[in-house]
């Protein structure tokens, strides 16, 4: 210590660095030299000086686990948001090393600090703890009163939304346990997405089942809820339900074989709807004319093609089986019926010509390619039941296509003897 004082007295620069970018304060932080660090800081040492890797003295003392040194540096204004060359900050370093004592020191100094990048420091750390999947940090922040578990970021994402993105059921359980009232289970983002929407899009079967189980624990038996109060039927800002999200989301690498269908089946068991009742058909058409809602059209295009592709799946070296050929026939018949049921073609005076062209193309084996076009055409209301019967037969080839059968059920219920679909203002 005397040597340091003597050198500074004779003009030594307290911020001089060696070839590795290390300064005296870095060495003091690494060596847990608290008294030396205080002296260097009093002498004008740059508290946020970087070494060659972009690390500050605070990075070094957190790595070494020196609580007293960290407390000194933070109390003197060390930047806890300083990113090294890898993008790691002192906060994320605490989380990655799972050092809860160090994290608590940071929280105690800064949990009331607001910055331009975040509304509340502790809430931001909570989200980071979820992103790093550090359950003990989540528990510390919430139980310590630093942040509410129901907080949300600028996009409206809660910690539960983030845990679902990480596909971590254990972390989900912890967050839900920390919110006994259950508000986070139905919280929505700025896009109107509930945790169930997130689970349907990003989650595994385990994630979906965890969320459903906890929803039932709070809300009771879903069978006793009507459609309007069933949280599974909530729509996001785009007007779609969580089942629609699940059914239109391609199976991700997080989902094993069959998990996509298992998620849909789990939602079906709890009376989830694919489409809101008021989003089956467009309401501005003349009576007895039916044009399916854009979500129905988009979904049916995807699922009809998906069912067709599944029926043609064969192992290497095997010839196409009977189910594939049957699927081709049933899809062709479905398209024939659709053309026969069309209410208005582009030019009514040339209806026969347009219908003839479509029928020839379907007969030539282009039914699969024509599905999107056919779904854009309005149908005669009285003919819908027949088309739906064809759809059901097609959906039951080989392995039943759960979503198409759900489409059949919801559309049949909507059109079955209900004239109100054709008599709206």
Secondary structure per residue as TSV (DSSP state, phi and psi in degrees):
chain	resnum	aa	ss	phi	psi
A	1	X	-	360.0	-41.5
A	2	X	H	-63.5	-36.5
A	3	X	H	-64.2	-41.8
A	4	X	H	-62.6	-44.5
A	5	X	H	-61.8	-41.1
A	6	X	H	-64.8	-43.3
A	7	X	H	-63.0	-41.9
A	8	X	H	-68.1	-33.8
A	9	X	H	-65.3	-30.1
A	10	X	T	-98.1	23.4
A	11	X	T	95.0	8.9
A	12	X	-	-63.9	143.3
A	13	X	-	-85.7	118.6
A	14	X	T	-64.9	-18.0
A	15	X	T	-105.1	13.7
A	16	X	-	-61.4	141.4
A	17	X	B	-122.1	152.5
A	18	X	-	-89.5	-170.3
A	19	X	T	-65.4	-19.9
A	20	X	T	-93.1	4.2
A	21	X	S	82.7	1.8
A	22	X	-	-75.7	140.9
A	23	X	B	-117.2	172.4
A	24	X	H	-57.9	-38.6
A	25	X	H	-65.9	-34.1
A	26	X	H	-61.8	-45.6
A	27	X	H	-64.3	-40.0
A	28	X	H	-64.0	-40.4
A	29	X	H	-66.8	-38.8
A	30	X	H	-67.7	-33.9
A	31	X	T	-93.4	6.7
A	32	X	T	57.6	34.1
A	33	X	-	-88.3	85.2
A	34	X	H	-66.2	-46.3
A	35	X	H	-63.9	-42.6
A	36	X	H	-63.1	-41.5
A	37	X	H	-62.2	-43.2
A	38	X	H	-60.0	-43.1
A	39	X	H	-64.1	-44.1
A	40	X	H	-62.8	-40.9
A	41	X	H	-66.0	-41.7
A	42	X	H	-64.2	-27.5
A	43	X	T	-86.1	2.0
A	44	X	T	102.3	15.2
A	45	X	-	-61.9	137.1
A	46	X	-	-72.5	111.4
A	47	X	T	-68.4	-23.6
A	48	X	T	-108.0	19.2
A	49	X	-	-62.1	141.2
A	50	X	-	-100.1	149.6
A	51	X	-	-88.3	-170.0
A	52	X	T	-67.1	-15.4
A	53	X	T	-101.0	8.1
A	54	X	S	80.8	9.0
A	55	X	-	-88.8	141.3
A	56	X	-	-96.4	175.4
A	57	X	H	-58.8	-33.7
A	58	X	H	-66.3	-40.3
A	59	X	H	-55.2	-46.4
A	60	X	H	-64.9	-43.9
A	61	X	H	-72.2	-29.8
A	62	X	H	-67.7	-40.0
A	63	X	H	-62.3	-37.1
A	64	X	H	-81.4	-15.0
A	65	X	T	79.7	24.8
A	66	X	-	-86.4	103.1
A	67	X	H	-69.4	-42.6
A	68	X	H	-65.4	-40.2
A	69	X	H	-65.7	-42.4
A	70	X	H	-62.0	-41.7
A	71	X	H	-62.1	-40.7
A	72	X	H	-63.4	-50.7
A	73	X	H	-63.5	-41.8
A	74	X	H	-67.7	-39.7
A	75	X	H	-66.9	-23.6
A	76	X	T	-91.3	2.6
A	77	X	T	101.2	17.7
A	78	X	-	-58.4	139.3
A	79	X	-	-79.1	112.1
A	80	X	T	-81.3	-4.7
A	81	X	T	-101.0	4.8
A	82	X	-	-68.5	124.8
A	83	X	-	-96.3	133.0
A	84	X	-	-81.3	-170.3
A	85	X	T	-65.4	-21.2
A	86	X	T	-92.9	-0.5
A	87	X	S	87.7	7.1
A	88	X	-	-85.9	133.7
A	89	X	-	-104.0	166.4
A	90	X	H	-55.2	-36.5
A	91	X	H	-66.1	-49.1
A	92	X	H	-67.1	-29.2
A	93	X	H	-64.9	-41.6
A	94	X	H	-59.1	-44.3
A	95	X	H	-66.3	-44.0
A	96	X	H	-65.5	-35.3
A	97	X	H	-87.7	-3.1
A	98	X	T	54.8	42.2
A	99	X	-	-95.8	95.3
A	100	X	H	-73.5	-31.8
A	101	X	H	-64.9	-41.6
A	102	X	H	-66.6	-41.5
A	103	X	H	-62.5	-37.5
A	104	X	H	-67.5	-35.2
A	105	X	H	-61.0	-45.0
A	106	X	H	-63.0	-44.5
A	107	X	H	-62.8	-42.4
A	108	X	H	-62.7	-32.3
A	109	X	H	-82.0	-31.2
A	110	X	H	-125.4	2.4
A	111	X	T	-68.6	-13.2
A	112	X	T	-100.1	3.4
A	113	X	-	-85.0	129.1
A	114	X	-	-108.7	142.9
A	115	X	-	-127.4	172.7
A	116	X	S	-66.5	-27.9
A	117	X	S	-83.2	-19.3
A	118	X	-	-150.7	146.4
A	119	X	S	-76.2	-32.1
A	120	X	-	-147.5	127.9
A	121	X	H	-63.4	-52.2
A	122	X	H	-62.1	-37.1
A	123	X	H	-64.1	-38.0
A	124	X	H	-66.6	-39.0
A	125	X	H	-65.4	-36.4
A	126	X	H	-59.8	-45.4
A	127	X	H	-64.2	-37.9
A	128	X	H	-65.0	-38.4
A	129	X	H	-61.8	-38.2
A	130	X	H	-67.7	-43.8
A	131	X	H	-61.4	-35.2
A	132	X	T	-87.6	-2.0
A	133	X	T	58.2	45.9
A	134	X	-	-105.9	91.9
A	135	X	H	-60.3	-38.6
A	136	X	H	-65.4	-31.4
A	137	X	H	-70.9	-40.2
A	138	X	H	-58.4	-46.6
A	139	X	H	-62.0	-44.5
A	140	X	H	-59.8	-46.5
A	141	X	H	-67.3	-41.9
A	142	X	H	-78.1	-51.1
A	143	X	H	-67.5	-27.3
A	144	X	T	-79.4	-3.2
A	145	X	T	78.3	13.8
A	146	X	S	-74.1	-34.1
A	147	X	S	-153.4	153.0
A	148	X	-	-81.7	143.0
A	149	X	T	-70.8	-14.0
A	150	X	T	-96.5	8.2
A	151	X	-	-61.6	163.5
A	152	X	B	-142.0	154.7
A	153	X	-	-89.0	-170.3
A	154	X	T	-62.6	-26.4
A	155	X	T	-88.5	-0.4
A	156	X	-	85.1	5.3
A	157	X	-	-75.3	131.1
A	158	X	B	-93.2	168.7
A	159	X	H	-55.1	-33.9
A	160	X	H	-65.9	-41.9
A	161	X	H	-56.1	-43.9
A	162	X	H	-67.0	-38.7
A	163	X	H	-64.1	-35.1
A	164	X	H	-65.6	-40.1
A	165	X	H	-61.0	-30.3
A	166	X	T	-83.7	-4.1
A	167	X	T	53.7	49.7
A	168	X	-	-121.6	91.6
A	169	X	H	-60.4	-36.0
A	170	X	H	-64.2	-41.5
A	171	X	H	-68.1	-36.6
A	172	X	H	-59.9	-46.2
A	173	X	H	-59.0	-43.5
A	174	X	H	-61.1	-47.7
A	175	X	H	-63.0	-39.3
A	176	X	H	-69.3	-38.4
A	177	X	H	-62.9	-31.9
A	178	X	T	-78.0	-1.8
A	179	X	-	-132.7	72.2
A	180	X	T	-56.6	-30.5
A	181	X	T	-70.6	-21.4
A	182	X	-	83.3	15.6
A	183	X	G	-60.6	-35.0
A	184	X	G	-66.8	-20.4
A	185	X	G	-67.2	-26.7
A	186	X	S	-121.0	11.5
A	187	X	-	-64.2	145.3
A	188	X	-	-116.1	148.4
A	189	X	-	-80.2	179.6
A	190	X	T	-65.5	-17.6
A	191	X	T	-93.1	8.0
A	192	X	-	77.1	17.4
A	193	X	-	-93.0	124.6
A	194	X	-	-82.2	167.5
A	195	X	H	-54.4	-32.5
A	196	X	H	-67.4	-35.3
A	197	X	H	-61.5	-42.7
A	198	X	H	-64.2	-43.9
A	199	X	H	-63.1	-39.6
A	200	X	H	-64.7	-33.9
A	201	X	H	-88.0	-40.9
A	202	X	H	-112.7	-16.5
A	203	X	-	-89.2	164.6
A	204	X	-	-89.5	177.1
A	205	X	H	-58.7	-41.4
A	206	X	H	-61.3	-41.3
A	207	X	H	-63.7	-46.8
A	208	X	H	-63.1	-45.8
A	209	X	H	-64.6	-37.7
A	210	X	H	-61.3	-46.4
A	211	X	H	-66.6	-42.0
A	212	X	H	-63.5	-42.5
A	213	X	H	-62.1	-42.6
A	214	X	H	-72.9	-33.0
A	215	X	H	-62.1	-42.8
A	216	X	H	-67.2	-32.7
A	217	X	H	-65.6	-34.4
A	218	X	H	-85.4	-42.1
A	219	X	H	-98.9	-11.6
A	220	X	-	88.4	-164.9
A	221	X	-	-66.9	120.8
A	222	X	G	-65.5	-24.5
A	223	X	G	-64.3	-21.5
A	224	X	G	-90.7	-4.1
A	225	X	S	-93.8	142.4
A	226	X	-	-80.6	171.5
A	227	X	T	-58.8	-36.6
A	228	X	T	-68.8	-32.1
A	229	X	T	-98.0	-6.7
A	230	X	-	-70.5	115.9
A	231	X	G	-62.8	-19.2
A	232	X	G	-71.9	-14.5
A	233	X	G	-98.9	5.5
A	234	X	-	-64.3	141.2
A	235	X	-	-108.1	148.5
A	236	X	-	-84.0	-173.4
A	237	X	T	-63.8	-21.7
A	238	X	T	-83.5	-5.2
A	239	X	S	84.1	22.1
A	240	X	-	-116.9	151.3
A	241	X	-	-87.1	170.4
A	242	X	H	-67.4	-32.8
A	243	X	H	-66.2	-39.4
A	244	X	H	-61.9	-41.7
A	245	X	H	-60.5	-46.9
A	246	X	H	-61.7	-40.8
A	247	X	H	-75.5	-21.8
A	248	X	H	-105.0	3.4
A	249	X	S	-95.6	125.8
A	250	X	-	-65.4	145.7
A	251	X	-	-58.5	126.5
A	252	X	-	-92.3	173.2
A	253	X	T	-67.1	-15.7
A	254	X	T	-77.7	-15.8
A	255	X	S	-104.3	129.4
A	256	X	-	-78.5	179.0
A	257	X	T	-57.0	129.9
A	258	X	T	85.3	-8.8
A	259	X	H	-68.2	-33.4
A	260	X	H	-59.2	-49.4
A	261	X	H	-66.7	-34.8
A	262	X	H	-64.5	-35.8
A	263	X	H	-66.1	-45.9
A	264	X	H	-60.3	-42.8
A	265	X	H	-64.7	-38.1
A	266	X	H	-61.8	-40.1
A	267	X	H	-70.5	-37.9
A	268	X	H	-62.0	-38.9
A	269	X	H	-61.4	-25.4
A	270	X	T	-104.8	25.8
A	271	X	T	63.5	30.7
A	272	X	-	-72.7	144.1
A	273	X	-	-98.0	151.1
A	274	X	S	-81.9	-42.7
A	275	X	S	-125.4	141.9
A	276	X	-	-61.0	147.8
A	277	X	G	-60.5	-30.0
A	278	X	G	-89.9	10.3
A	279	X	G	-125.5	39.9
A	280	X	S	-92.9	-48.6
A	281	X	B	-129.7	160.2
A	282	X	-	-77.3	138.4
A	283	X	S	-97.1	0.9
A	284	X	S	-98.3	8.6
A	285	X	S	-88.7	161.4
A	286	X	-	-60.4	158.8
A	287	X	T	-56.7	148.3
A	288	X	T	65.3	14.0
A	289	X	E	-119.0	130.6
A	290	X	E	-122.4	122.9
A	291	X	-	-122.3	119.6
A	292	X	B	-64.0	148.3
A	293	X	-	-59.8	152.3
A	294	X	H	-58.2	-35.9
A	295	X	H	-66.6	-37.6
A	296	X	H	-65.8	-44.7
A	297	X	H	-63.4	-45.9
A	298	X	H	-62.8	-45.5
A	299	X	H	-64.1	-45.0
A	300	X	H	-63.7	-37.6
A	301	X	H	-58.1	-47.7
A	302	X	H	-62.7	-47.2
A	303	X	H	-75.9	-35.0
A	304	X	H	-63.4	-44.6
A	305	X	H	-66.8	-38.1
A	306	X	H	-62.9	-45.3
A	307	X	H	-62.9	-41.1
A	308	X	H	-62.7	-44.8
A	309	X	H	-63.5	-40.0
A	310	X	H	-63.7	-37.3
A	311	X	H	-70.4	-16.6
A	312	X	T	-102.0	4.2
A	313	X	-	-71.3	123.9
A	314	X	-	-134.3	154.6
A	315	X	-	-74.5	155.0
A	316	X	T	-57.5	135.3
A	317	X	T	87.7	-7.0
A	318	X	-	-100.0	150.9
A	319	X	-	-82.9	159.4
A	320	X	-	-59.4	135.2
A	321	X	-	-90.8	179.0
A	322	X	H	-62.9	-34.9
A	323	X	H	-60.2	-37.7
A	324	X	H	-63.8	-42.0
A	325	X	H	-69.0	-38.4
A	326	X	H	-63.6	-40.3
A	327	X	H	-60.6	-41.5
A	328	X	H	-60.0	-44.3
A	329	X	H	-64.1	-46.4
A	330	X	H	-67.7	-35.7
A	331	X	H	-66.8	-40.3
A	332	X	H	-61.5	-44.3
A	333	X	H	-64.9	-38.8
A	334	X	H	-60.9	-44.5
A	335	X	H	-67.7	-38.2
A	336	X	H	-58.1	-48.3
A	337	X	H	-62.1	-37.1
A	338	X	H	-63.6	-46.0
A	339	X	H	-61.6	-42.4
A	340	X	H	-65.5	-21.5
A	341	X	T	-99.5	-0.5
A	342	X	B	-65.1	132.8
A	343	X	S	-80.8	-45.0
A	344	X	-	-142.0	127.9
A	345	X	-	-99.6	171.4
A	346	X	S	-48.5	-35.4
A	347	X	-	-135.5	114.9
A	348	X	G	-60.8	-31.3
A	349	X	G	-72.3	-17.1
A	350	X	G	-116.9	24.7
A	351	X	H	-54.2	-46.4
A	352	X	H	-60.8	-40.1
A	353	X	H	-65.4	-46.0
A	354	X	H	-62.8	-45.7
A	355	X	H	-61.0	-41.2
A	356	X	H	-62.5	-42.3
A	357	X	H	-61.6	-44.9
A	358	X	H	-63.0	-43.5
A	359	X	H	-65.2	-39.2
A	360	X	H	-63.4	-43.8
A	361	X	H	-63.7	-40.5
A	362	X	I	-64.6	-44.5
A	363	X	I	-62.7	-29.4
A	364	X	I	-80.3	3.0
A	365	X	I	97.6	18.3
A	366	X	I	-105.5	22.1
A	367	X	H	-58.5	-44.5
A	368	X	H	-56.6	-45.9
A	369	X	H	-71.0	-26.5
A	370	X	H	-88.1	-8.3
A	371	X	H	-52.9	-49.2
A	372	X	H	-59.4	-39.0
A	373	X	H	-66.5	-45.5
A	374	X	H	-61.8	-37.7
A	375	X	H	-68.5	-16.4
A	376	X	T	-83.0	-8.5
A	377	X	S	-95.4	136.9
A	378	X	-	-72.4	148.5
A	379	X	E	-110.8	158.5
A	380	X	E	-73.6	128.4
A	381	X	G	-55.3	-40.4
A	382	X	G	-69.0	-14.1
A	383	X	G	-95.5	-5.8
A	384	X	H	-62.7	-40.1
A	385	X	H	-57.5	-42.4
A	386	X	H	-64.6	-40.2
A	387	X	H	-64.1	-40.0
A	388	X	H	-66.0	-35.0
A	389	X	H	-61.7	-43.1
A	390	X	H	-62.1	-40.5
A	391	X	H	-61.6	-42.0
A	392	X	H	-63.1	-44.2
A	393	X	H	-60.2	-43.3
A	394	X	H	-63.0	-39.6
A	395	X	H	-69.0	-17.1
A	396	X	T	-98.7	6.3
A	397	X	S	-68.4	137.8
A	398	X	S	55.7	-98.1
A	399	X	S	-105.3	124.6
A	400	X	-	-55.0	132.6
A	401	X	-	-89.1	104.8
A	402	X	H	-59.0	-40.1
A	403	X	H	-71.1	-42.0
A	404	X	H	-63.8	-35.3
A	405	X	H	-67.4	-34.0
A	406	X	H	-66.9	-40.6
A	407	X	H	-58.2	-47.0
A	408	X	H	-58.9	-44.4
A	409	X	H	-64.8	-45.2
A	410	X	H	-71.5	-39.5
A	411	X	H	-71.3	-36.3
A	412	X	H	-64.0	-41.2
A	413	X	H	-65.9	-35.8
A	414	X	H	-70.4	-36.7
A	415	X	H	-99.5	-13.7
A	416	X	T	-71.4	95.4
A	417	X	T	69.3	21.4
A	418	X	-	-113.3	94.5
A	419	X	G	-67.7	-14.1
A	420	X	G	-65.4	-19.4
A	421	X	G	-69.4	-20.8
A	422	X	G	-113.1	7.0
A	423	X	S	-135.0	60.6
A	424	X	-	-118.4	151.0
A	425	X	-	-84.9	360.0
